[in-house]
Amino acid sequence: MKLENYEVHLPNYSIGDKIYDKIGPVCESYGKKVFVIGGKKALEAAYDKIESYVKQTNLEIIGKEIYGENCTYAAVEKLRQMPLYQEADMVFGVGGGKALDTVKCLCITDDKPVFAFPTIASNCSACTSVSIMYNEDVTFLKPHFFVRPVMHSFIDTEIIAKAPSQYMWAGIGDTYAKYYEATISSRDERLEHFTALGVAVSRMCCDPLIEYGPKALEDHKKGLCTYDVEQVVLAIVVTTGIASIFLTKDYTPDYNSGLAHAVFYAMTSYPVIEERHLHGEVVGFGILLALLVDGQYDEFEKIYQLNKAVNLPVSLEQIEITEKQWEECMERIPDMSDVAHYPYKVTKKMLEEAMNRLKERVGRDNEEY
């Protein structure tokens, strides 16, 4: 099938510890009145710095608001009804994935200029053209796709370096998953140019994390913004975002997900996942199963060792999922949309065998100690 017309909008971004000095040059052409929306902790961490740089421009902040508690359509609608939002020429979204996804769903849908100010490096929401929407009971609902990402993302490495290191820790797991899921789901297919680009770019979602991940996490825990930290931040926030945009089009199969994400979304049925664990943490566990199901034993060992080095989970116990709950997940995973476009049908038996292999690998480690 020949695609006659399609469009690709790539993210624009600035990165550095004083990068907010680009707010004026980047944003002033979109108007004057700015409404700031973000997470509670994110606003506490970044608002004063944003405000101090905005004062050096022709922009004016007319108000700030906490986005809500989760990325739901109800939260989006509540913000949409606010007079300050309607008055604003543009919105600054400040925070992590759920805050930025909420603001994106609000503004991109309304075609209102929106700029991202990520305060943690746990995901690529600052650079993607999708919002992950949840139900009111905090279970996963669906991805909501847009034709473009935010107008520009301001990635302040100083603020990210001072954020809790658990977010970068989880971001590492979510990011290397992109490479493996993209390469598996696109295997043996004639790919469109943009999809082939996405698969090629996804390699950079993995290699820098294996090379710099453990040292970056050590530095981040000390609040340092070193070269290693910056390389990992770029992989998590930017590279994954670019790969996602290339890999997800509504007129092609979705190469942007896979078995690791199916494992995560199946497990969101249990409150402990949302309450006590992070998305990338669980996806990083899921990729171990995905590699075993796929027979990539050398790559499994590589990621197993990385997970051990940075303390990402390698067992159900570490994510507080019981054997009974895993049994229930194995019934659901084969029918989930994340594995609908896979080079083979994922079965319960495959999942059982992969889990047994993983347990054997963990067991060998425990015997050595």
Wavefront OBJ file of the C-alpha trace (Angstrom):
o trace
v 0.000 0.000 0.000
v 1.370 3.412 -0.967
v 0.769 6.275 1.464
v -0.088 9.292 -0.670
v 0.108 11.921 2.060
v 1.311 11.996 5.629
v 2.828 14.495 8.017
v 5.433 14.226 10.770
v 5.895 16.862 13.459
v 9.102 16.419 15.424
v 9.722 17.891 18.882
v 11.710 21.059 19.428
v 13.691 21.259 22.637
v 16.354 23.118 24.574
v 18.496 21.460 27.237
v 20.874 22.803 29.874
v 21.009 24.204 33.400
v 20.175 27.791 32.342
v 17.961 26.952 29.401
v 14.985 28.986 30.645
v 16.728 32.055 29.194
v 15.323 30.810 25.859
v 11.715 31.261 27.049
v 11.461 34.777 25.595
v 12.943 34.076 22.144
v 10.928 30.876 21.765
v 7.562 31.881 23.237
v 7.008 35.601 22.660
v 5.771 35.182 19.087
v 2.785 33.142 20.395
v 1.290 35.982 22.471
v 1.736 37.548 25.894
v -0.461 35.895 28.560
v 0.846 32.680 30.087
v -1.123 30.234 32.241
v 1.081 27.761 34.129
v -0.359 24.288 34.849
v 1.562 21.529 36.563
v 1.965 18.996 39.312
v 2.084 20.211 42.923
v 5.681 19.129 43.586
v 6.772 20.156 40.105
v 5.489 23.701 40.584
v 7.257 23.874 43.943
v 10.494 22.806 42.230
v 10.355 24.895 39.052
v 7.813 27.739 39.241
v 10.065 30.318 40.887
v 12.814 29.718 38.346
v 10.340 29.894 35.443
v 8.834 33.093 36.862
v 12.241 34.759 37.291
v 13.102 34.114 33.640
v 9.646 35.154 32.396
v 10.137 38.535 34.121
v 13.025 39.154 31.726
v 10.672 38.820 28.731
v 7.567 40.506 27.334
v 5.449 37.625 28.638
v 3.141 37.812 31.644
v 2.101 34.911 33.873
v -1.600 35.415 34.620
v -1.978 32.432 36.951
v -0.885 28.946 37.926
v -2.912 25.839 38.632
v -2.349 22.253 39.766
v -3.413 19.955 36.907
v -5.299 17.485 39.119
v -4.291 14.075 40.403
v -4.353 11.918 37.289
v -4.454 12.247 33.513
v -8.193 11.846 32.949
v -10.652 13.460 30.554
v -12.471 14.882 33.598
v -9.281 16.660 34.719
v -8.838 18.039 31.207
v -12.408 19.324 31.099
v -12.118 20.957 34.527
v -9.067 22.929 33.352
v -10.772 23.822 30.063
v -13.594 25.582 31.936
v -11.227 27.868 33.889
v -11.441 31.534 32.851
v -7.659 31.933 33.168
v -7.127 29.116 30.685
v -9.551 30.673 28.233
v -7.869 34.070 28.620
v -4.318 32.751 28.189
v -2.475 32.980 24.882
v -0.354 29.969 25.807
v 0.137 27.371 28.529
v 3.307 26.240 30.250
v 2.959 22.602 31.361
v 5.240 21.775 34.287
v 5.898 18.335 35.746
v 6.142 14.645 35.016
v 4.234 12.435 32.618
v 0.713 12.742 33.973
v 0.852 16.518 34.353
v 2.326 17.041 30.884
v -0.054 14.541 29.274
v -3.024 16.309 30.858
v -1.853 19.686 29.586
v -1.146 18.260 26.128
v -4.611 16.705 25.909
v -6.105 20.042 26.901
v -4.096 22.414 24.723
v -3.237 20.447 21.598
v -6.896 19.445 21.257
v -7.863 23.143 21.524
v -4.961 24.213 19.261
v -3.677 26.486 22.017
v 0.124 26.900 22.097
v 1.620 24.745 24.840
v 5.198 24.456 26.092
v 6.614 21.665 28.244
v 8.823 22.107 31.301
v 9.698 18.572 32.438
v 10.907 18.430 36.038
v 11.775 14.721 36.130
v 13.347 12.327 33.624
v 11.005 9.375 33.929
v 9.367 9.363 30.482
v 9.183 11.060 27.082
v 5.888 12.930 27.544
v 7.606 16.307 27.012
v 8.430 15.334 23.416
v 5.664 12.952 22.291
v 2.406 13.537 20.455
v 0.361 11.212 22.657
v -1.245 11.398 26.099
v -1.751 8.265 28.180
v -5.281 8.566 29.532
v -6.572 6.894 32.683
v -9.996 6.061 34.083
v -11.215 7.794 37.233
v -10.340 4.656 39.224
v -6.700 5.122 38.091
v -6.703 2.135 35.722
v -5.357 2.601 32.192
v -7.927 3.803 29.636
v -6.204 4.401 26.284
v -3.579 6.437 24.427
v -4.882 9.705 22.964
v -2.890 10.654 19.853
v -2.313 14.116 18.387
v -0.884 15.278 15.082
v 1.953 17.158 16.830
v 3.826 17.414 20.131
v 4.134 20.601 22.234
v 5.554 23.700 20.557
v 8.845 23.430 22.478
v 10.225 21.584 25.485
v 12.545 23.298 27.975
v 14.618 20.572 29.641
v 16.314 22.122 32.672
v 18.981 19.668 33.788
v 19.552 21.459 37.101
v 15.927 20.965 38.149
v 15.893 17.360 36.910
v 19.149 16.605 38.769
v 17.548 17.789 42.033
v 14.390 15.695 41.565
v 14.029 12.345 43.359
v 16.325 9.868 41.599
v 13.611 7.198 41.537
v 12.085 8.923 38.508
v 15.226 8.630 36.391
v 15.601 5.098 37.725
v 12.167 4.174 36.388
v 12.779 6.158 33.197
v 15.722 3.922 32.368
v 13.415 0.885 32.305
v 10.784 2.562 30.162
v 13.379 3.847 27.699
v 15.389 0.744 26.806
v 12.052 -1.032 26.344
v 11.384 1.207 23.332
v 14.242 -0.344 21.370
v 13.280 -3.941 22.013
v 9.547 -3.435 21.501
v 10.068 -1.496 18.260
v 12.454 -4.030 16.769
v 10.286 -7.019 17.699
v 6.973 -5.527 16.529
v 8.450 -4.390 13.182
v 10.332 -7.603 12.428
v 10.214 -9.012 8.870
v 8.019 -6.197 7.555
v 8.445 -3.737 4.726
v 8.477 -0.515 6.685
v 7.437 2.972 5.678
v 10.260 5.526 5.750
v 9.127 7.079 9.038
v 8.727 3.692 10.726
v 12.174 2.563 9.581
v 13.563 5.837 10.989
v 11.794 5.189 14.284
v 13.230 1.691 14.574
v 16.714 3.003 13.766
v 16.416 5.865 16.269
v 15.196 3.455 18.950
v 18.701 1.953 19.162
v 19.687 5.205 20.901
v 17.025 4.499 23.514
v 19.087 1.536 24.692
v 22.817 1.964 24.070
v 23.366 5.140 26.145
v 21.533 3.597 29.105
v 23.734 0.516 29.109
v 26.830 2.730 28.807
v 25.914 5.610 31.116
v 22.924 4.394 33.173
v 24.560 3.091 36.381
v 26.967 6.074 36.691
v 24.203 8.557 35.806
v 21.985 7.163 38.556
v 24.833 7.425 41.093
v 25.452 11.059 40.080
v 21.738 11.866 40.126
v 21.424 10.572 43.687
v 24.063 13.170 44.636
v 22.109 15.924 42.845
v 24.835 16.300 40.217
v 24.199 17.167 36.589
v 27.116 15.383 34.926
v 27.700 14.332 31.334
v 26.365 10.858 32.166
v 23.175 12.326 33.645
v 22.623 14.520 30.596
v 23.069 11.580 28.196
v 20.498 9.538 30.099
v 18.069 12.487 30.314
v 18.352 12.982 26.543
v 17.687 9.298 25.910
v 14.666 9.192 28.216
v 13.014 12.504 27.308
v 14.091 13.269 23.727
v 15.210 10.129 21.883
v 12.256 8.083 23.077
v 9.898 10.906 22.140
v 11.273 11.117 18.607
v 11.143 7.334 18.186
v 7.556 7.279 19.449
v 6.433 9.889 16.938
v 7.945 7.949 14.034
v 6.588 4.628 15.288
v 2.970 5.674 15.896
v 0.641 6.686 13.064
v -3.087 6.084 12.996
v -2.880 4.700 9.441
v -0.140 2.125 10.168
v 0.315 -0.628 12.744
v 1.477 0.566 16.164
v 5.144 -0.328 16.521
v 5.407 1.799 19.659
v 4.479 -0.820 22.213
v 4.828 -4.491 22.913
v 4.844 -7.211 25.516
v 6.612 -5.214 28.231
v 3.877 -2.578 28.162
v 1.181 -5.246 28.043
v 2.665 -6.639 31.275
v 2.478 -3.190 32.861
v -1.070 -2.404 31.762
v -2.290 -5.841 32.856
v -0.806 -5.187 36.285
v -2.472 -1.776 36.688
v -5.571 -3.764 37.683
v -3.911 -4.126 41.088
v -3.813 -0.914 43.173
v -0.308 -1.651 44.483
v 1.154 -0.854 41.051
v -0.234 2.692 40.895
v 0.233 3.301 44.605
v 3.751 1.970 45.135
v 5.457 1.454 41.782
v 6.381 3.495 38.724
v 5.489 2.858 35.071
v 9.069 2.421 33.866
v 9.951 0.236 36.830
v 7.301 -2.320 35.838
v 8.024 -1.987 32.099
v 11.708 -2.634 32.872
v 10.639 -5.880 34.518
v 8.321 -6.705 31.611
v 11.119 -6.386 29.041
v 12.939 -9.289 30.705
v 9.906 -11.473 29.975
v 9.577 -10.039 26.460
v 13.194 -10.924 25.624
v 12.769 -14.447 26.994
v 9.548 -14.970 25.046
v 11.396 -13.752 21.941
v 14.372 -16.034 22.524
v 16.856 -13.146 22.764
v 18.890 -14.698 25.558
v 22.053 -12.604 25.109
v 20.026 -9.384 25.179
v 18.084 -10.701 28.176
v 21.345 -11.216 30.051
v 22.495 -7.699 29.125
v 19.309 -6.101 30.493
v 19.187 -8.469 33.476
v 22.660 -7.268 34.458
v 21.669 -3.615 33.953
v 18.546 -4.091 36.079
v 20.663 -5.664 38.802
v 23.210 -2.820 38.575
v 20.590 -0.076 39.044
v 18.218 -2.165 41.194
v 15.347 -2.321 38.709
v 13.114 -5.350 39.397
v 13.951 -8.858 38.234
v 11.195 -10.657 40.186
v 7.467 -10.454 40.891
v 8.242 -9.960 44.583
v 10.017 -6.673 43.842
v 6.860 -5.245 42.291
v 4.622 -6.850 44.934
v 2.633 -8.975 42.500
v 1.505 -12.365 43.790
v 1.633 -15.635 41.854
v -2.175 -15.621 41.705
v -2.196 -12.099 40.274
v 0.420 -13.104 37.698
v -1.795 -16.050 36.721
v -4.630 -13.572 36.116
v -2.317 -11.298 34.103
v -1.269 -14.190 31.870
v -4.928 -14.703 30.944
v -5.304 -11.028 29.933
v -1.982 -10.223 28.254
v -2.412 -12.300 25.034
v -5.538 -10.287 24.114
v -4.162 -6.823 24.886
v -3.724 -4.207 22.150
v -0.010 -3.820 22.926
v 0.701 -7.279 21.479
v -1.913 -7.145 18.710
v 0.816 -6.264 16.190
v 3.533 -8.761 17.016
v 5.368 -11.174 14.691
v 3.671 -14.064 16.518
v 0.729 -14.702 18.803
v 1.754 -14.298 22.444
v 0.331 -17.191 24.462
v -0.078 -18.007 28.117
v 2.335 -20.903 27.690
v 5.035 -18.536 26.366
v 4.554 -16.308 29.402
v 4.709 -19.260 31.789
v 7.934 -20.529 30.220
v 9.490 -17.046 30.256
v 8.641 -16.562 33.931
v 10.106 -19.965 34.786
v 13.343 -19.070 32.979
v 13.488 -15.746 34.808
v 12.987 -17.435 38.163
v 15.773 -19.889 37.321
v 18.110 -16.982 36.481
v 17.299 -15.203 39.753
v 17.751 -18.498 41.579
v 21.259 -18.942 40.167
v 22.141 -15.448 41.403
v 20.839 -16.241 44.863
v 22.849 -19.480 44.993
v 26.032 -17.550 44.207
v 25.399 -15.380 47.251
l 1 2 3 4 5 6 7 8 9 10 11 12 13 14 15 16 17 18 19 20 21 22 23 24 25 26 27 28 29 30 31 32 33 34 35 36 37 38 39 40 41 42 43 44 45 46 47 48 49 50 51 52 53 54 55 56 57 58 59 60 61 62 63 64 65 66 67 68 69 70 71 72 73 74 75 76 77 78 79 80 81 82 83 84 85 86 87 88 89 90 91 92 93 94 95 96 97 98 99 100 101 102 103 104 105 106 107 108 109 110 111 112 113 114 115 116 117 118 119 120 121 122 123 124 125 126 127 128 129 130 131 132 133 134 135 136 137 138 139 140 141 142 143 144 145 146 147 148 149 150 151 152 153 154 155 156 157 158 159 160 161 162 163 164 165 166 167 168 169 170 171 172 173 174 175 176 177 178 179 180 181 182 183 184 185 186 187 188 189 190 191 192 193 194 195 196 197 198 199 200 201 202 203 204 205 206 207 208 209 210 211 212 213 214 215 216 217 218 219 220 221 222 223 224 225 226 227 228 229 230 231 232 233 234 235 236 237 238 239 240 241 242 243 244 245 246 247 248 249 250 251 252 253 254 255 256 257 258 259 260 261 262 263 264 265 266 267 268 269 270 271 272 273 274 275 276 277 278 279 280 281 282 283 284 285 286 287 288 289 290 291 292 293 294 295 296 297 298 299 300 301 302 303 304 305 306 307 308 309 310 311 312 313 314 315 316 317 318 319 320 321 322 323 324 325 326 327 328 329 330 331 332 333 334 335 336 337 338 339 340 341 342 343 344 345 346 347 348 349 350 351 352 353 354 355 356 357 358 359 360 361 362 363 364 365 366 367 368 369
